[in-house]
């Protein structure tokens, strides 16, 4: 076959349940995946999203039923590199699903050791697959921790013996430096800390990748996620206006100050009662949790202008509070199940990932002597892999990829088939192994198979997905807020009724309902973009305590508004303020008013290339714009 040209039967195709077309004399089929990053199905933000391991299982069963020997491989990166309870839960269910489907050999990538060697070996044992890596070794003995290679045998179609297929794998070295076309990796001693390289523009590195420097995107990749710079909140506590107001208040006599507080509290409670008659939302920070859990005092960072003496009122600590009764949201019960709290972690100096060049240069010729066809699996940037492999002969099939960059593809180059598996299970690759007389050797040809809802769901794997969703209810609850900055949409409604009415007609106002409909309302991967300030400040925690912050409310786009709302309340209901004090409060309310304009960066935090690939800010923002209302 000509070099550097696509193989004749390798274009991307739509998956279907029709018989597979393959070259005459095919001895075995390879189906491969890679860079799953603990994902089992798409988030569901769009109706036509690709992925779903339950659909993948059906396709693989179809190929298996065609009575051709089948080898299932994964090139690595099946575990997400960021430690979290939800990622750990997803990882366990993904391992079960891959085992049920019949994956045989998984290459161990660097991210796959996130929870340690023992956890990975236990998963392989329980789910009946083999782990391979030629470059991950014990840091003391320098012996491979996993099988350095595996050999599979299949009958030859002509009946003349066996086709021997050797499988090995590699990942990036422990040092964060990868070779490029103009420089080679510099060996780093195990005791020398690896420094993170300057982040290169790419689709979206994970926090762990960014911290440890394990990401190096392909050369020429220019797409970037927008850099999001949080808008700093004004230093309200130390502003001259607040300091002056406090000084004047301290000059008042104790009796006058107490009388003012009582009158102000009566006015505040009257306003809250009016709001609560229309909505379950709370108005201000000190009452935010009183309807769902008792509190004894406000955090130290709560706005100083709130009367903290009311935070521990008898009504808020009553045993008949809703916190002690069964809670529900949209008819869904919230149970107090046992929480998942223990996450395994790798031991210190548990493994060392060697530079793959020298290891493979010594290993591949030995495999060539033992096998008819050599498969190399890698969790490694494709362009960088081509550099370290350029002088290594004898590789028939290279399946390599890293992270969430680039489209899956299959191509021929210099008597080697090179396959990029894609990422997060959006597709799998299928290759037929056959004797190719045009090159007088065993060859691999096939296609990229998109995985989506056009394929029927496999019931046993679909049940695993449902079990995972149920178990997300057991994930640890977020910590209580350490500061209060949010007022809630119903607080905004008091003064901005027209904007509130317009917002209520948008999908933002019903964002959480979409999670409920898809049974994803406990999924921490989905919650942040369907609620207000998930696990931040006094924002959404769970539906049993903070359902007043479900949906994408005003402050998601315009920023926290609690201090502004409090000052507006003080203007409306404050007593015993003279003209000068009211002017200062009015100025502070103006100073803390949330931003009116919404930047594209704000929207693109959720409308990413993954969740909303067709999103265009200039067009979409018009659907949620309030107009010129004051």
Backbone torsions as a table, in degrees:
resi	resn	phi	psi	omega
1	UNK	NA	146.8	178.3
2	UNK	-65.3	149.9	-179.5
3	UNK	-76.4	151.4	172.4
4	UNK	59.3	28.4	177.3
5	UNK	-124.7	148.8	179.1
6	UNK	-62.9	141.0	175.9
7	UNK	-66.2	153.1	-169.9
8	UNK	-62.3	-32.0	-175.7
9	UNK	-110.3	31.5	-172.3
10	UNK	-108.3	7.7	179.3
11	UNK	-69.3	155.0	177.2
12	UNK	-62.3	143.7	-178.1
13	UNK	-137.5	161.3	175.6
14	UNK	-83.2	131.8	-178.9
15	UNK	-68.7	144.7	174.3
16	UNK	-152.8	175.4	-176.2
17	UNK	-99.1	18.6	176.3
18	UNK	-76.7	157.3	177.6
19	UNK	-56.3	143.4	-177.2
20	UNK	-77.2	135.6	174.0
21	UNK	-88.0	126.7	-178.2
22	UNK	-143.2	158.3	180.0
23	UNK	-61.8	153.1	178.1
24	UNK	-65.4	139.8	177.9
25	UNK	80.3	22.8	178.6
26	UNK	-65.0	128.2	-178.9
27	UNK	-91.3	-29.4	-178.5
28	UNK	-162.0	158.4	175.1
29	UNK	-112.3	139.6	173.0
30	UNK	-113.5	128.0	168.5
31	UNK	-115.4	130.7	-173.4
32	UNK	-134.0	154.6	175.0
33	UNK	-139.4	-179.0	178.6
34	UNK	179.4	161.5	176.3
35	UNK	52.5	44.3	179.7
36	UNK	-71.0	-30.1	177.0
37	UNK	53.2	43.1	176.9
38	UNK	66.3	10.5	-178.6
39	UNK	-88.0	140.3	179.1
40	UNK	-117.5	-22.4	-179.5
41	UNK	-156.7	158.2	178.0
42	UNK	-69.3	160.8	-176.8
43	UNK	-68.4	-23.6	177.8
44	UNK	90.2	9.5	-179.8
45	UNK	-64.3	-28.7	177.3
46	UNK	-121.9	151.1	-175.1
47	UNK	-73.6	-22.7	-174.1
48	UNK	-109.8	27.4	-177.4
49	UNK	-73.3	147.0	-179.2
50	UNK	-91.7	153.6	179.0
51	UNK	117.0	169.7	-178.5
52	UNK	128.4	102.7	-175.5
53	UNK	-67.5	-19.8	175.0
54	UNK	-69.8	-33.8	175.4
55	UNK	-75.6	-38.7	177.3
56	UNK	-58.5	-40.2	-179.5
57	UNK	-61.2	-40.5	179.5
58	UNK	-64.6	-43.6	179.0
59	UNK	-61.3	-44.5	-178.8
60	UNK	-64.8	-38.6	177.4
61	UNK	-63.6	-34.8	177.1
62	UNK	-63.4	-45.7	179.2
63	UNK	-66.0	-39.8	179.9
64	UNK	-62.8	-33.0	-179.3
65	UNK	-73.3	-6.6	179.6
66	UNK	-86.4	7.4	169.1
67	UNK	64.8	28.2	171.6
68	UNK	-108.4	134.0	179.1
69	UNK	-51.0	136.1	-172.2
70	UNK	-124.4	132.3	178.1
71	UNK	-119.9	120.0	-179.1
72	UNK	-104.1	123.9	-175.3
73	UNK	-127.3	153.3	171.0
74	UNK	-131.8	131.9	-173.0
75	UNK	-81.9	-3.2	177.8
76	UNK	113.8	169.3	-177.0
77	UNK	79.3	23.8	-179.3
78	UNK	-76.6	-16.8	177.9
79	UNK	-107.1	134.5	177.5
80	UNK	-66.3	139.5	-175.5
81	UNK	-81.1	-1.1	178.9
82	UNK	-104.4	125.7	-179.5
83	UNK	-77.6	124.3	173.9
84	UNK	-159.6	154.8	178.8
85	UNK	-56.4	-40.5	-177.9
86	UNK	-71.1	-41.4	177.5
87	UNK	-61.8	-38.1	178.6
88	UNK	-65.7	-42.3	178.5
89	UNK	-63.6	-45.3	178.4
90	UNK	-61.3	-40.4	-179.1
91	UNK	-59.3	-44.6	-179.1
92	UNK	-63.3	-41.2	179.0
93	UNK	-71.2	-34.3	176.5
94	UNK	-63.5	-42.9	178.8
95	UNK	-61.0	-40.8	177.7
96	UNK	-62.7	-42.9	-178.2
97	UNK	-66.0	-43.7	179.9
98	UNK	-64.7	-36.8	176.3
99	UNK	-66.2	-40.3	179.8
100	UNK	-66.0	-36.5	179.0
101	UNK	-68.9	-33.6	178.4
102	UNK	111.7	21.7	175.2
103	UNK	-61.2	134.3	-172.3
104	UNK	-102.5	-45.1	-173.6
105	UNK	-128.9	124.7	177.7
106	UNK	-118.8	125.5	173.3
107	UNK	-76.4	136.3	-178.6
108	UNK	-87.4	109.5	174.5
109	UNK	-88.1	171.0	-177.2
110	UNK	-60.9	-42.0	-178.7
111	UNK	-69.1	-20.1	-178.2
112	UNK	-72.3	-9.6	178.1
113	UNK	-98.3	16.3	-178.3
114	UNK	-55.6	-38.8	-178.2
115	UNK	-104.1	12.3	172.7
116	UNK	97.6	164.5	-177.5
117	UNK	-67.9	-43.6	-176.3
118	UNK	-62.1	-42.7	178.8
119	UNK	-60.7	-43.6	-177.1
120	UNK	-66.0	-42.4	179.2
121	UNK	-65.6	-37.8	178.3
122	UNK	-64.3	-40.6	177.7
123	UNK	-63.8	-39.9	178.6
124	UNK	-63.6	-39.7	180.0
125	UNK	-67.1	-46.1	-176.9
126	UNK	-68.2	-31.7	-172.7
127	UNK	-110.8	9.1	166.2
128	UNK	63.0	44.7	169.6
129	UNK	-126.8	164.7	-178.6
130	UNK	-105.4	146.1	177.5
131	UNK	-107.8	136.6	-178.0
132	UNK	-131.5	141.0	172.3
133	UNK	-168.4	126.3	177.4
134	UNK	-89.5	-13.5	-171.7
135	UNK	-112.5	-9.4	178.6
136	UNK	-94.6	117.2	-172.5
137	UNK	-130.3	165.8	171.7
138	UNK	-69.4	129.6	-175.5
139	UNK	-65.9	-18.5	-179.3
140	UNK	-94.1	-53.8	-176.1
141	UNK	-84.2	-19.4	-175.3
142	UNK	61.6	23.8	174.5
143	UNK	-93.9	147.1	-178.9
144	UNK	-58.8	137.1	177.1
145	UNK	-80.1	-33.9	178.8
146	UNK	-114.6	174.8	178.6
147	UNK	-61.1	125.3	179.9
148	UNK	-68.6	-26.8	175.1
149	UNK	-160.5	160.6	179.1
150	UNK	-135.1	139.6	179.2
151	UNK	-116.9	127.5	176.9
152	UNK	-111.2	148.2	-179.9
153	UNK	-122.5	139.6	179.5
154	UNK	-137.4	144.1	179.2
155	UNK	-63.3	138.2	175.3
156	UNK	-76.7	141.4	-178.6
157	UNK	-59.6	-28.0	-179.1
158	UNK	-84.4	0.3	178.0
159	UNK	79.8	5.1	-177.0
160	UNK	-95.8	71.8	174.5
161	UNK	86.1	-153.8	-173.9
162	UNK	-115.9	147.9	168.5
163	UNK	-92.7	118.5	-178.6
164	UNK	-100.2	122.2	-178.4
165	UNK	-113.2	119.1	177.8
166	UNK	-97.0	136.0	-177.5
167	UNK	-126.4	126.3	174.1
168	UNK	-137.0	173.5	-176.0
169	UNK	-153.4	165.3	180.0
170	UNK	-153.0	166.9	175.4
171	UNK	-144.6	-177.0	-178.8
172	UNK	-68.5	153.5	179.4
173	UNK	-71.6	164.1	179.0
174	UNK	-60.2	-35.7	173.0
175	UNK	-68.1	147.4	-174.0
176	UNK	-81.9	0.6	-176.4
177	UNK	-92.2	130.7	177.0
178	UNK	-115.7	149.0	179.5
179	UNK	-71.7	148.1	173.6
180	UNK	-126.2	-176.8	-177.8
181	UNK	-68.1	-16.6	-176.4
182	UNK	-115.7	-5.2	-180.0
183	UNK	-149.1	152.2	178.4
184	UNK	-106.7	155.0	-179.3
185	UNK	-65.5	141.8	176.8
186	UNK	-99.1	122.1	-179.0
187	UNK	-59.1	140.3	178.3
188	UNK	-121.1	130.2	179.7
189	UNK	-63.0	147.2	-178.3
190	UNK	-55.4	-32.2	-177.6
191	UNK	-80.1	-12.1	-178.2
192	UNK	-84.5	123.5	-178.7
193	UNK	-65.1	139.7	178.9
194	UNK	-86.4	125.6	-179.6
195	UNK	-90.5	143.7	-178.4
196	UNK	-75.9	133.3	176.6
197	UNK	-73.3	164.5	176.1
198	UNK	-63.4	125.3	-177.4
199	UNK	-56.3	133.1	178.3
200	UNK	-97.3	141.1	179.1
201	UNK	-53.5	128.4	-179.7
202	UNK	-156.6	-174.4	-174.0
203	UNK	-66.8	-55.1	178.2
204	UNK	-176.7	96.7	175.4
205	UNK	-70.0	148.0	175.8
206	UNK	-74.0	161.7	177.0
207	UNK	-56.7	-37.6	179.8
208	UNK	-66.8	-41.5	177.5
209	UNK	-61.6	-42.4	-178.9
210	UNK	-65.8	-37.3	-177.3
211	UNK	-72.0	-42.8	-173.9
212	UNK	-98.6	-2.1	175.4
213	UNK	70.1	36.4	-177.1
214	UNK	-98.3	14.3	179.2
215	UNK	-113.8	129.9	170.5
216	UNK	-140.9	104.1	-173.9
217	UNK	-71.7	160.6	178.1
218	UNK	-59.3	148.0	178.6
219	UNK	-64.6	142.0	179.5
220	UNK	87.4	-5.3	178.3
221	UNK	-78.0	119.1	-171.8
222	UNK	-113.8	-9.8	-176.8
223	UNK	-68.6	137.2	179.9
224	UNK	-131.8	149.0	167.3
225	UNK	-82.4	146.5	-178.5
226	UNK	-62.9	143.2	175.2
227	UNK	-80.1	118.6	-175.8
228	UNK	-97.8	115.0	177.3
229	UNK	-104.5	115.3	-179.6
230	UNK	-61.6	139.0	178.1
231	UNK	-74.7	119.2	-177.4
232	UNK	-68.4	139.4	175.3
233	UNK	-77.5	142.0	178.3
234	UNK	-62.7	149.1	-180.0
235	UNK	-76.8	79.5	-173.1
236	UNK	-68.3	-41.9	-173.3
237	UNK	-60.7	-33.8	-175.7
238	UNK	-104.9	10.0	179.9
239	UNK	-70.4	148.4	179.5
240	UNK	-56.6	-34.3	-178.7
241	UNK	-63.3	-46.7	-179.0
242	UNK	-68.5	-43.5	179.4
243	UNK	-59.3	-42.7	-179.8
244	UNK	-65.6	-40.6	179.2
245	UNK	-63.5	-41.6	178.7
246	UNK	-64.4	-41.8	-179.5
247	UNK	-60.8	-42.3	179.7
248	UNK	-67.4	-37.8	179.4
249	UNK	-65.6	-36.6	-179.5
250	UNK	-67.7	-21.0	179.4
251	UNK	-76.8	-15.2	-179.5
252	UNK	-70.4	153.6	175.4
253	UNK	-71.1	153.8	-177.6
254	UNK	-58.1	-41.6	-178.1
255	UNK	-65.6	-40.4	179.9
256	UNK	-67.6	-39.7	-178.9
257	UNK	-65.2	-40.5	179.9
258	UNK	-67.0	-41.4	178.9
259	UNK	-61.9	-42.6	179.4
260	UNK	-62.0	-42.3	-178.7
261	UNK	-63.7	-40.8	-179.4
262	UNK	-64.1	-45.4	-179.4
263	UNK	-65.7	-41.5	179.5
264	UNK	-64.7	-38.1	179.7
265	UNK	-67.6	-38.3	177.4
266	UNK	-61.8	-43.3	178.2
267	UNK	-65.0	-40.4	179.9
268	UNK	-63.6	-43.7	-178.9
269	UNK	-65.7	-35.8	177.5
270	UNK	-63.6	-43.0	179.3
271	UNK	-65.8	-41.9	179.6
272	UNK	-62.2	-40.6	179.3
273	UNK	-62.0	-38.2	177.5
274	UNK	-64.8	-42.1	179.5
275	UNK	-66.8	-44.8	-176.1
276	UNK	-68.3	-21.4	176.4
277	UNK	-70.0	-19.9	-179.4
278	UNK	-103.6	-23.6	-172.3
279	UNK	-153.6	159.2	176.4
280	UNK	-85.5	-2.7	-177.4
281	UNK	-71.6	149.5	175.5
282	UNK	-92.2	162.5	-175.0
283	UNK	-99.0	-41.8	-174.1
284	UNK	-137.8	173.4	-167.6
285	UNK	-64.0	-41.2	-172.4
286	UNK	-68.9	-19.4	179.1
287	UNK	-105.6	4.0	-172.1
288	UNK	-57.5	-44.1	-176.1
289	UNK	-102.9	-2.7	-172.1
290	UNK	-64.4	-24.4	-178.7
291	UNK	-85.9	-9.3	-176.5
292	UNK	-125.3	-24.3	176.8
293	UNK	-155.0	141.4	179.2
294	UNK	-66.7	144.0	171.8
295	UNK	-131.9	148.8	-176.3
296	UNK	-103.4	-23.2	179.7
297	UNK	-161.0	160.4	177.6
298	UNK	-81.5	149.8	173.1
299	UNK	-58.9	157.6	-177.7
300	UNK	-62.8	-25.8	-177.0
301	UNK	-90.8	6.1	176.8
302	UNK	-65.7	148.6	-178.4
303	UNK	-53.8	132.4	-173.8
304	UNK	-67.7	-20.7	-176.6
305	UNK	-78.8	-2.8	177.4
306	UNK	-83.9	138.3	177.0
307	UNK	-74.6	94.7	-174.8
308	UNK	-62.4	-18.6	-178.1
309	UNK	-63.9	-17.8	-178.2
310	UNK	-92.6	-5.3	-175.8
311	UNK	-67.7	-25.6	-177.9
312	UNK	-114.2	39.5	-179.3
313	UNK	-65.6	151.4	-178.8
314	UNK	-55.1	-34.3	-177.2
315	UNK	-66.3	-33.4	-178.8
316	UNK	-76.0	-18.9	-178.1
317	UNK	-107.4	10.5	-177.8
318	UNK	-63.2	143.0	179.1
319	UNK	-68.1	-14.3	179.7
320	UNK	-92.9	14.0	179.0
321	UNK	-62.7	151.4	-179.0
322	UNK	-57.4	-19.1	-179.3
323	UNK	-63.1	-28.5	-177.5
324	UNK	-88.7	-5.4	-179.2
325	UNK	-105.4	156.2	177.0
326	UNK	-57.9	134.5	-178.5
327	UNK	-105.5	155.5	175.2
328	UNK	-151.2	159.2	177.2
329	UNK	-143.3	122.9	-175.0
330	UNK	54.1	34.1	178.5
331	UNK	80.0	5.5	-178.2
332	UNK	-97.8	120.2	-179.3
333	UNK	-70.4	147.2	176.4
334	UNK	-109.3	112.4	-175.0
335	UNK	-101.4	153.7	176.5
336	UNK	-96.1	69.0	-178.6
337	UNK	-80.3	167.6	176.1
338	UNK	-62.3	135.0	-175.6
339	UNK	-93.0	146.6	175.1
340	UNK	-81.1	117.1	-173.2
341	UNK	-126.0	-23.7	-173.2
342	UNK	-96.0	124.0	176.8
343	UNK	-117.9	125.5	176.9
344	UNK	-68.5	148.3	179.0
345	UNK	-132.0	146.9	177.8
346	UNK	-65.1	145.9	175.6
347	UNK	-71.9	156.9	178.5
348	UNK	-63.0	137.3	178.3
349	UNK	52.5	41.3	-175.8
350	UNK	-77.7	-31.2	-177.9
351	UNK	-150.1	164.9	175.3
352	UNK	-135.3	128.7	177.2
353	UNK	-98.7	113.4	-176.9
354	UNK	-77.4	158.4	172.9
355	UNK	-62.3	126.1	-170.4
356	UNK	-70.8	-26.7	-175.7
357	UNK	-53.1	-61.4	-178.3
358	UNK	-62.5	-36.8	-179.3
359	UNK	-63.3	-49.3	-177.6
360	UNK	-71.1	-31.9	178.3
361	UNK	-61.8	-32.8	178.1
362	UNK	-85.4	-32.3	-173.2
363	UNK	-82.2	-43.5	-172.3
364	UNK	-57.8	-44.8	178.1
365	UNK	-58.7	-34.7	178.0
366	UNK	-67.8	-39.5	177.0
367	UNK	-66.4	-35.4	179.7
368	UNK	-60.8	-32.8	179.7
369	UNK	-73.7	-26.2	-174.0
370	UNK	-99.3	-16.0	-171.1
371	UNK	-133.9	159.4	176.4
372	UNK	-88.8	-22.2	-174.5
373	UNK	-145.2	127.2	-176.4
374	UNK	-112.2	123.8	178.6
375	UNK	-110.1	129.2	177.7
376	UNK	-116.5	120.3	178.5
377	UNK	-102.3	139.8	-178.9
378	UNK	-148.4	135.7	165.7
379	UNK	-98.0	95.7	-169.4
380	UNK	-167.4	143.5	175.8
381	UNK	-59.1	132.4	-171.9
382	UNK	-58.0	-46.5	-177.7
383	UNK	-65.0	-36.3	178.5
384	UNK	-70.8	-35.1	178.0
385	UNK	-63.0	-37.8	-179.9
386	UNK	-63.2	-26.2	178.7
387	UNK	-71.9	-49.2	-176.1
388	UNK	-72.4	-19.8	-177.0
389	UNK	-99.5	0.0	-170.6
390	UNK	-64.8	-25.1	-178.9
391	UNK	-106.5	8.2	-179.3
392	UNK	-102.5	118.3	-178.5
393	UNK	-98.7	153.2	172.7
394	UNK	107.1	1.4	177.5
395	UNK	-89.4	123.0	179.8
396	UNK	-90.2	-36.9	-176.5
397	UNK	-138.6	122.6	176.2
398	UNK	-112.6	116.0	175.3
399	UNK	-110.7	109.0	-170.5
400	UNK	-146.7	143.4	176.9
401	UNK	-173.9	167.8	-177.4
402	UNK	-154.7	127.5	173.7
403	UNK	67.0	-157.3	-173.3
404	UNK	-111.5	51.3	179.7
405	UNK	-124.5	138.9	173.9
406	UNK	86.1	157.5	178.5
407	UNK	-93.8	148.6	176.0
408	UNK	-63.3	144.5	-179.3
409	UNK	-157.5	162.6	173.5
410	UNK	-135.7	129.9	-180.0
411	UNK	-147.8	163.8	176.9
412	UNK	-106.1	138.4	176.7
413	UNK	-152.9	117.9	175.4
414	UNK	51.8	56.4	177.9
415	UNK	62.5	20.2	178.2
416	UNK	-131.1	136.7	172.9
417	UNK	-89.4	127.0	-179.3
418	UNK	-114.5	125.0	-177.1
419	UNK	-125.4	132.7	172.3
420	UNK	-103.6	120.2	-173.6
421	UNK	-77.5	-5.6	-174.4
422	UNK	78.7	-153.7	-175.9
423	UNK	-155.5	158.4	176.8
424	UNK	52.6	28.3	174.1
425	UNK	71.7	19.2	180.0
426	UNK	-69.8	-22.3	-179.6
427	UNK	-155.7	164.6	168.5
428	UNK	-127.8	161.8	174.6
429	UNK	-106.1	144.5	175.5
430	UNK	-124.5	128.6	-179.0
431	UNK	-130.3	138.3	174.9
432	UNK	-100.7	130.6	176.1
433	UNK	-94.9	122.9	-176.5
434	UNK	-149.8	158.8	176.6
435	UNK	-80.7	121.3	-175.9
436	UNK	-105.5	105.5	-178.5
437	UNK	-65.0	-21.2	-178.4
438	UNK	-69.3	-23.1	178.0
439	UNK	-122.3	1.5	177.9
440	UNK	55.2	46.5	177.7
441	UNK	-163.6	168.7	176.3
442	UNK	-71.3	139.5	-174.5
443	UNK	-130.6	166.8	178.1
444	UNK	-132.6	123.9	176.3
445	UNK	-133.5	150.8	178.9
446	UNK	179.3	-140.4	-171.7
447	UNK	-156.8	163.9	170.0
448	UNK	-95.1	128.5	-176.7
449	UNK	-112.1	106.9	175.2
450	UNK	-64.2	140.7	179.4
451	UNK	-107.1	122.0	-179.1
452	UNK	-160.3	-170.8	-173.4
453	UNK	-72.7	-4.6	175.5
454	UNK	-70.7	-13.2	177.4
455	UNK	-99.7	136.1	178.4
456	UNK	-61.3	153.8	179.8
457	UNK	-82.6	138.6	177.5
458	UNK	-86.7	119.7	-169.0
459	UNK	-58.4	-43.8	-175.4
460	UNK	-65.3	-40.2	178.9
461	UNK	-74.9	-35.5	176.4
462	UNK	-60.9	-35.4	177.7
463	UNK	-64.8	-36.4	176.4
464	UNK	-61.2	-39.5	178.2
465	UNK	-63.9	-41.6	178.4
466	UNK	-66.8	-38.2	177.4
467	UNK	-64.4	-37.6	177.2
468	UNK	-62.2	-45.1	-179.2
469	UNK	-61.6	-38.2	177.2
470	UNK	-65.1	-38.5	-177.9
471	UNK	-73.5	-16.3	175.3
472	UNK	-64.1	-20.5	176.0
473	UNK	-66.9	-18.5	-178.6
474	UNK	-92.2	-2.1	-178.8
475	UNK	-65.0	149.8	-179.3
476	UNK	-57.2	142.2	177.5
477	UNK	-75.5	144.4	176.1
478	UNK	-60.1	154.9	179.8
479	UNK	-68.6	154.1	175.7
480	UNK	-60.6	158.6	-177.7
481	UNK	-65.8	145.4	175.6
482	UNK	-101.7	-5.9	174.1
483	UNK	-158.4	161.5	-176.3
484	UNK	-119.9	119.0	-179.9
485	UNK	-132.7	-10.7	-170.4
486	UNK	-107.7	141.2	-179.8
487	UNK	-103.0	-33.6	-177.0
488	UNK	97.3	152.0	-174.4
489	UNK	-62.1	-34.7	-178.1
490	UNK	-67.7	-26.7	173.9
491	UNK	-68.4	-39.2	179.4
492	UNK	-65.8	-34.0	-176.5
493	UNK	-57.9	-31.7	-175.5
494	UNK	-55.0	-41.5	-178.6
495	UNK	-106.3	-21.4	-174.2
496	UNK	-119.2	60.6	-172.7
497	UNK	-66.3	-39.1	-178.6
498	UNK	-66.1	-42.7	178.9
499	UNK	-64.9	-40.5	179.6
500	UNK	-62.2	-42.2	-179.6
501	UNK	-63.9	-42.1	179.1
502	UNK	-65.3	-43.0	178.5
503	UNK	-60.7	-38.0	-177.7
504	UNK	-63.0	-20.3	-179.0
505	UNK	-90.0	-2.9	-176.9
506	UNK	-96.4	167.8	176.7
507	UNK	-67.2	-24.9	177.7
508	UNK	-57.5	-36.8	-176.5
509	UNK	-74.4	-7.9	-179.0
510	UNK	-130.0	24.1	-173.7
511	UNK	-63.5	-37.8	-176.9
512	UNK	-71.4	-29.5	178.9
513	UNK	-60.6	-33.8	179.5
514	UNK	-64.8	-34.1	176.1
515	UNK	-68.1	-40.8	178.9
516	UNK	-60.7	-43.1	-179.6
517	UNK	-62.7	-32.0	-178.7
518	UNK	-97.0	6.3	-179.2
519	UNK	58.0	38.7	179.4
520	UNK	-118.4	16.9	-172.3
521	UNK	-76.3	-3.2	172.7
522	UNK	-111.5	4.8	-175.2
523	UNK	-84.4	112.2	-178.2
524	UNK	-63.1	-17.9	176.3
525	UNK	-74.0	-27.2	-176.0
526	UNK	-98.8	-31.6	-172.2
527	UNK	-57.2	-43.4	-172.8
528	UNK	-54.9	-34.8	-176.4
529	UNK	-94.3	7.3	178.2
530	UNK	-124.3	10.2	179.6
531	UNK	-139.7	-177.1	-179.2
532	UNK	-108.3	114.6	176.2
533	UNK	53.4	58.8	-179.7
534	UNK	-60.2	123.8	177.7
535	UNK	57.7	27.2	176.5
536	UNK	-128.1	138.6	-180.0
537	UNK	48.0	-135.6	178.6
538	UNK	-99.6	30.0	-179.4
539	UNK	-77.9	-162.7	-172.6
540	UNK	-61.9	133.7	173.1
541	UNK	-114.7	-60.2	176.2
542	UNK	-158.5	168.5	-171.6
543	UNK	-74.7	-10.6	178.3
544	UNK	-85.9	-18.3	-175.8
545	UNK	-122.1	-27.4	-172.8
546	UNK	-138.5	44.6	-179.7
547	UNK	-69.8	-9.6	173.8
548	UNK	-72.3	-7.2	176.9
549	UNK	-116.1	23.8	168.7
550	UNK	-73.0	164.2	179.6
551	UNK	72.6	168.1	-179.4
552	UNK	-91.7	94.6	-172.7
553	UNK	-90.2	-178.8	-173.2
554	UNK	-51.5	-44.2	-171.4
555	UNK	-73.5	-15.6	174.5
556	UNK	-62.3	-41.8	-177.8
557	UNK	-90.1	-38.3	-171.3
558	UNK	-100.5	-11.6	178.4
559	UNK	98.6	163.8	-177.9
560	UNK	-56.9	143.0	-172.9
561	UNK	-134.5	12.4	-174.4
562	UNK	-63.7	-47.2	-178.7
563	UNK	-62.1	-41.2	176.6
564	UNK	-60.6	-45.0	-178.5
565	UNK	-65.3	-36.5	179.7
566	UNK	-65.7	-42.0	179.6
567	UNK	-67.4	-37.2	175.4
568	UNK	-64.4	-38.0	176.4
569	UNK	-63.7	-43.1	179.0
570	UNK	-59.0	-39.3	178.2
571	UNK	-65.0	-39.3	-174.6
572	UNK	-77.8	-35.0	-170.9
573	UNK	-122.9	-2.5	-178.8
574	UNK	-66.2	147.4	178.9
575	UNK	-125.2	158.5	177.8
576	UNK	61.8	23.3	173.2
577	UNK	-96.5	131.3	176.0
578	UNK	-84.2	179.2	-174.7
579	UNK	-61.4	-40.2	-178.6
580	UNK	-65.3	-41.7	179.5
581	UNK	-66.0	-42.3	178.7
582	UNK	-62.1	-35.9	178.7
583	UNK	-64.9	-39.9	178.9
584	UNK	-67.3	-40.9	178.2
585	UNK	-64.7	-41.1	178.9
586	UNK	-61.7	-39.9	179.3
587	UNK	-67.1	-40.2	178.3
588	UNK	-66.3	-39.2	177.1
589	UNK	-61.8	-39.1	178.3
590	UNK	-68.1	-41.6	-177.6
591	UNK	-64.5	-33.9	-177.1
592	UNK	-97.2	11.1	178.2
593	UNK	-64.7	131.2	178.9
594	UNK	-60.1	159.3	-179.3
595	UNK	-64.3	144.4	178.0
596	UNK	-86.6	-45.9	-177.4
597	UNK	-77.6	141.8	178.7
598	UNK	-111.3	121.7	-178.7
599	UNK	-81.1	156.9	179.5
600	UNK	-60.5	-34.1	-179.5
601	UNK	-56.8	-36.2	180.0
602	UNK	-61.8	-47.1	-178.5
603	UNK	-68.6	-37.1	-174.0
604	UNK	-74.5	-4.9	172.9
605	UNK	-67.2	-30.9	178.6
606	UNK	-109.4	-37.2	179.3
607	UNK	-86.1	73.1	-175.1
608	UNK	-90.3	175.5	177.0
609	UNK	-64.8	-21.1	178.7
610	UNK	-84.2	-47.0	-173.4
611	UNK	-86.6	-26.2	-176.3
612	UNK	-149.5	69.7	-172.3
613	UNK	-61.5	-22.5	-179.1
614	UNK	-95.7	10.0	-175.3
615	UNK	-66.5	129.5	175.5
616	UNK	-125.7	114.0	-172.1
617	UNK	-58.6	-47.2	-174.6
618	UNK	-61.1	-30.1	179.1
619	UNK	-85.7	-47.4	-174.3
620	UNK	-69.9	-32.2	-176.6
621	UNK	-64.0	-24.6	179.0
622	UNK	-66.9	-23.7	-178.8
623	UNK	-76.3	-17.4	-179.3
624	UNK	-119.7	1.5	-178.2
625	UNK	-67.7	141.1	-178.3
626	UNK	-86.4	-13.9	-174.1
627	UNK	85.7	-149.4	-174.4
628	UNK	-104.2	25.3	-179.8
629	UNK	-64.6	146.8	176.6
630	UNK	-93.9	NA	NA
